[in-house]
Amino acid sequence: MKKVIFMGKTGCGKTTLCQKLHEQELKYKKTQAVERYGDAIDTPGEYLENRHFYNALIMSAIDARMIALVADPTSSYQAIPPGFASIFGKKVIGIITKCREATQEQIQKARGELQAGGAWPIFAVDTPAGVGIPELFDYLEREGKASEGRAAQCRN
């Protein structure tokens, strides 16, 4: 899997997603600091919710090859500002969580937030139920292999 950093507001499902992608038991815990799950980097929601912490996200993203912006469609609070992806200079994908709990209108609103933030492609998942997880995992695997191939070409 390509090394990816997950960013999103508090409670949007970043930690649960990291646990699922790494086949760990799903247990809720509040992320207090940047944590690693194999090739995944999990960030506290406060880093995105407070602009004063954007530098922490930028520094944490240095080790990642891809950014994953995570949006919770059931929340009315939009944490991802328009054009946010341009800060990083890396591939930025979007992930909509809690799809089984949300209405189609809420999912479309979250999709719009991610697109405005600069994320593409966008995946819709329900982590505990496993909905959309195989497609996301396959994408991360393919991108990881593709980036390894590009890196090898640059070295030759």
C-alpha positions in Angstrom: 0.0 0.0 0.0 1.2 3.5 -0.7 2.1 5.4 2.4 -0.9 7.6 3.0 -1.8 10.2 5.7 -5.5 10.5 6.8 -6.8 14.0 7.6 -10.3 14.9 8.7 -12.3 16.4 11.5 -12.6 14.8 14.9 -14.9 11.7 14.8 -15.0 11.4 11.0 -13.6 7.8 11.1 -9.9 8.2 10.3 -8.7 5.8 13.1 -11.3 3.2 12.3 -10.4 3.3 8.7 -6.7 2.9 9.5 -7.6 -0.1 11.7 -9.7 -1.7 9.0 -7.1 -1.2 6.3 -4.5 -2.9 8.5 -6.9 -5.7 9.6 -6.9 -4.7 13.2 -9.7 -5.0 15.7 -12.0 -2.0 15.3 -12.0 -0.1 18.6 -12.8 3.6 19.1 -10.1 5.7 20.6 -9.5 9.4 20.5 -6.3 10.1 18.5 -4.3 12.5 20.6 -1.1 12.7 18.5 0.0 11.6 15.1 0.0 7.8 15.0 1.2 5.2 12.5 -0.6 2.1 11.4 1.9 0.4 9.0 1.9 2.5 5.9 -0.9 4.7 7.2 -0.5 7.9 9.2 -3.5 8.9 11.4 -3.8 12.6 12.5 -5.8 14.2 15.3 -9.0 15.9 14.0 -8.0 19.1 15.8 -5.1 19.5 13.3 -7.6 20.2 10.5 -10.2 22.0 12.6 -7.7 24.6 13.8 -5.7 26.5 11.2 -3.0 27.1 13.8 -2.2 23.4 13.5 -1.9 23.3 9.6 1.9 23.3 10.0 1.6 20.1 12.0 -0.3 18.5 9.1 2.2 19.7 6.6 5.1 18.4 8.6 3.3 15.0 9.2 2.6 14.7 5.5 6.3 14.9 4.5 6.7 11.1 5.0 3.5 10.3 3.1 3.2 9.8 -0.6 -0.5 10.5 -0.7 -3.0 12.6 1.3 -6.5 11.2 2.1 -9.0 13.8 3.1 -11.8 12.2 5.1 -15.3 13.7 5.3 -18.2 12.6 7.6 -21.4 13.2 5.7 -23.5 13.0 8.9 -21.8 16.1 10.3 -23.0 19.6 9.4 -19.5 21.0 10.2 -17.3 21.3 7.1 -13.7 21.1 8.1 -12.0 20.9 4.7 -11.5 24.4 3.3 -11.6 25.0 -0.5 -8.3 24.4 -2.2 -6.8 22.7 0.9 -5.0 20.1 -1.2 -2.8 22.7 -2.9 -0.8 23.0 0.3 0.8 19.6 -0.1 2.0 19.2 -3.7 1.0 15.5 -3.5 -1.8 13.3 -4.8 -4.9 14.0 -2.7 -7.8 11.6 -2.6 -11.1 11.9 -0.8 -12.9 9.4 1.4 -16.6 9.8 2.5 -17.2 7.7 5.6 -20.4 6.5 7.3 -22.2 6.1 4.0 -24.8 3.7 5.4 -25.8 6.3 8.1 -26.1 9.2 5.6 -28.7 10.3 3.1 -27.8 10.7 -0.6 -28.1 14.4 -0.1 -25.5 14.3 2.8 -23.2 12.1 0.7 -23.4 14.6 -2.2 -22.6 17.5 0.1 -19.6 15.6 1.5 -18.5 14.8 -2.1 -18.7 18.6 -2.9 -16.7 19.5 0.1 -13.9 17.0 -0.9 -13.9 18.2 -4.5 -13.7 21.8 -3.5 -10.8 20.9 -1.2 -9.0 19.4 -4.2 -9.5 15.7 -3.6 -9.8 13.2 -6.5 -10.8 10.4 -6.8 -13.4 10.1 -4.1 -14.3 6.9 -2.4 -17.5 6.2 -0.4 -17.1 3.7 2.5 -18.7 2.4 5.5 -15.8 1.1 7.5 -17.4 -1.3 10.1 -19.6 -2.9 7.4 -16.7 -3.1 5.0 -18.6 -1.2 2.2 -16.1 0.3 -0.3 -13.1 -0.8 1.7 -11.9 -3.4 -1.0 -12.0 -0.7 -3.7 -10.1 1.8 -1.6 -7.5 -0.8 -0.5 -7.0 -1.9 -4.2 -6.6 1.7 -5.3 -4.0 2.3 -2.6 -2.2 -0.9 -3.6 -2.2 0.0 -7.3 -1.0 3.6 -6.6 1.8 2.2 -4.3 3.1 -0.1 -7.0 2.9 2.7 -9.6 4.8 5.2 -7.5 7.5 2.5 -6.8 7.9 2.0 -10.5 8.1 5.8 -11.2 10.7 6.1 -8.4 12.8 3.3 -9.9 12.7 5.0 -13.3 14.0 8.2 -11.8 16.9 6.4 -10.1 18.0 4.7 -13.4 
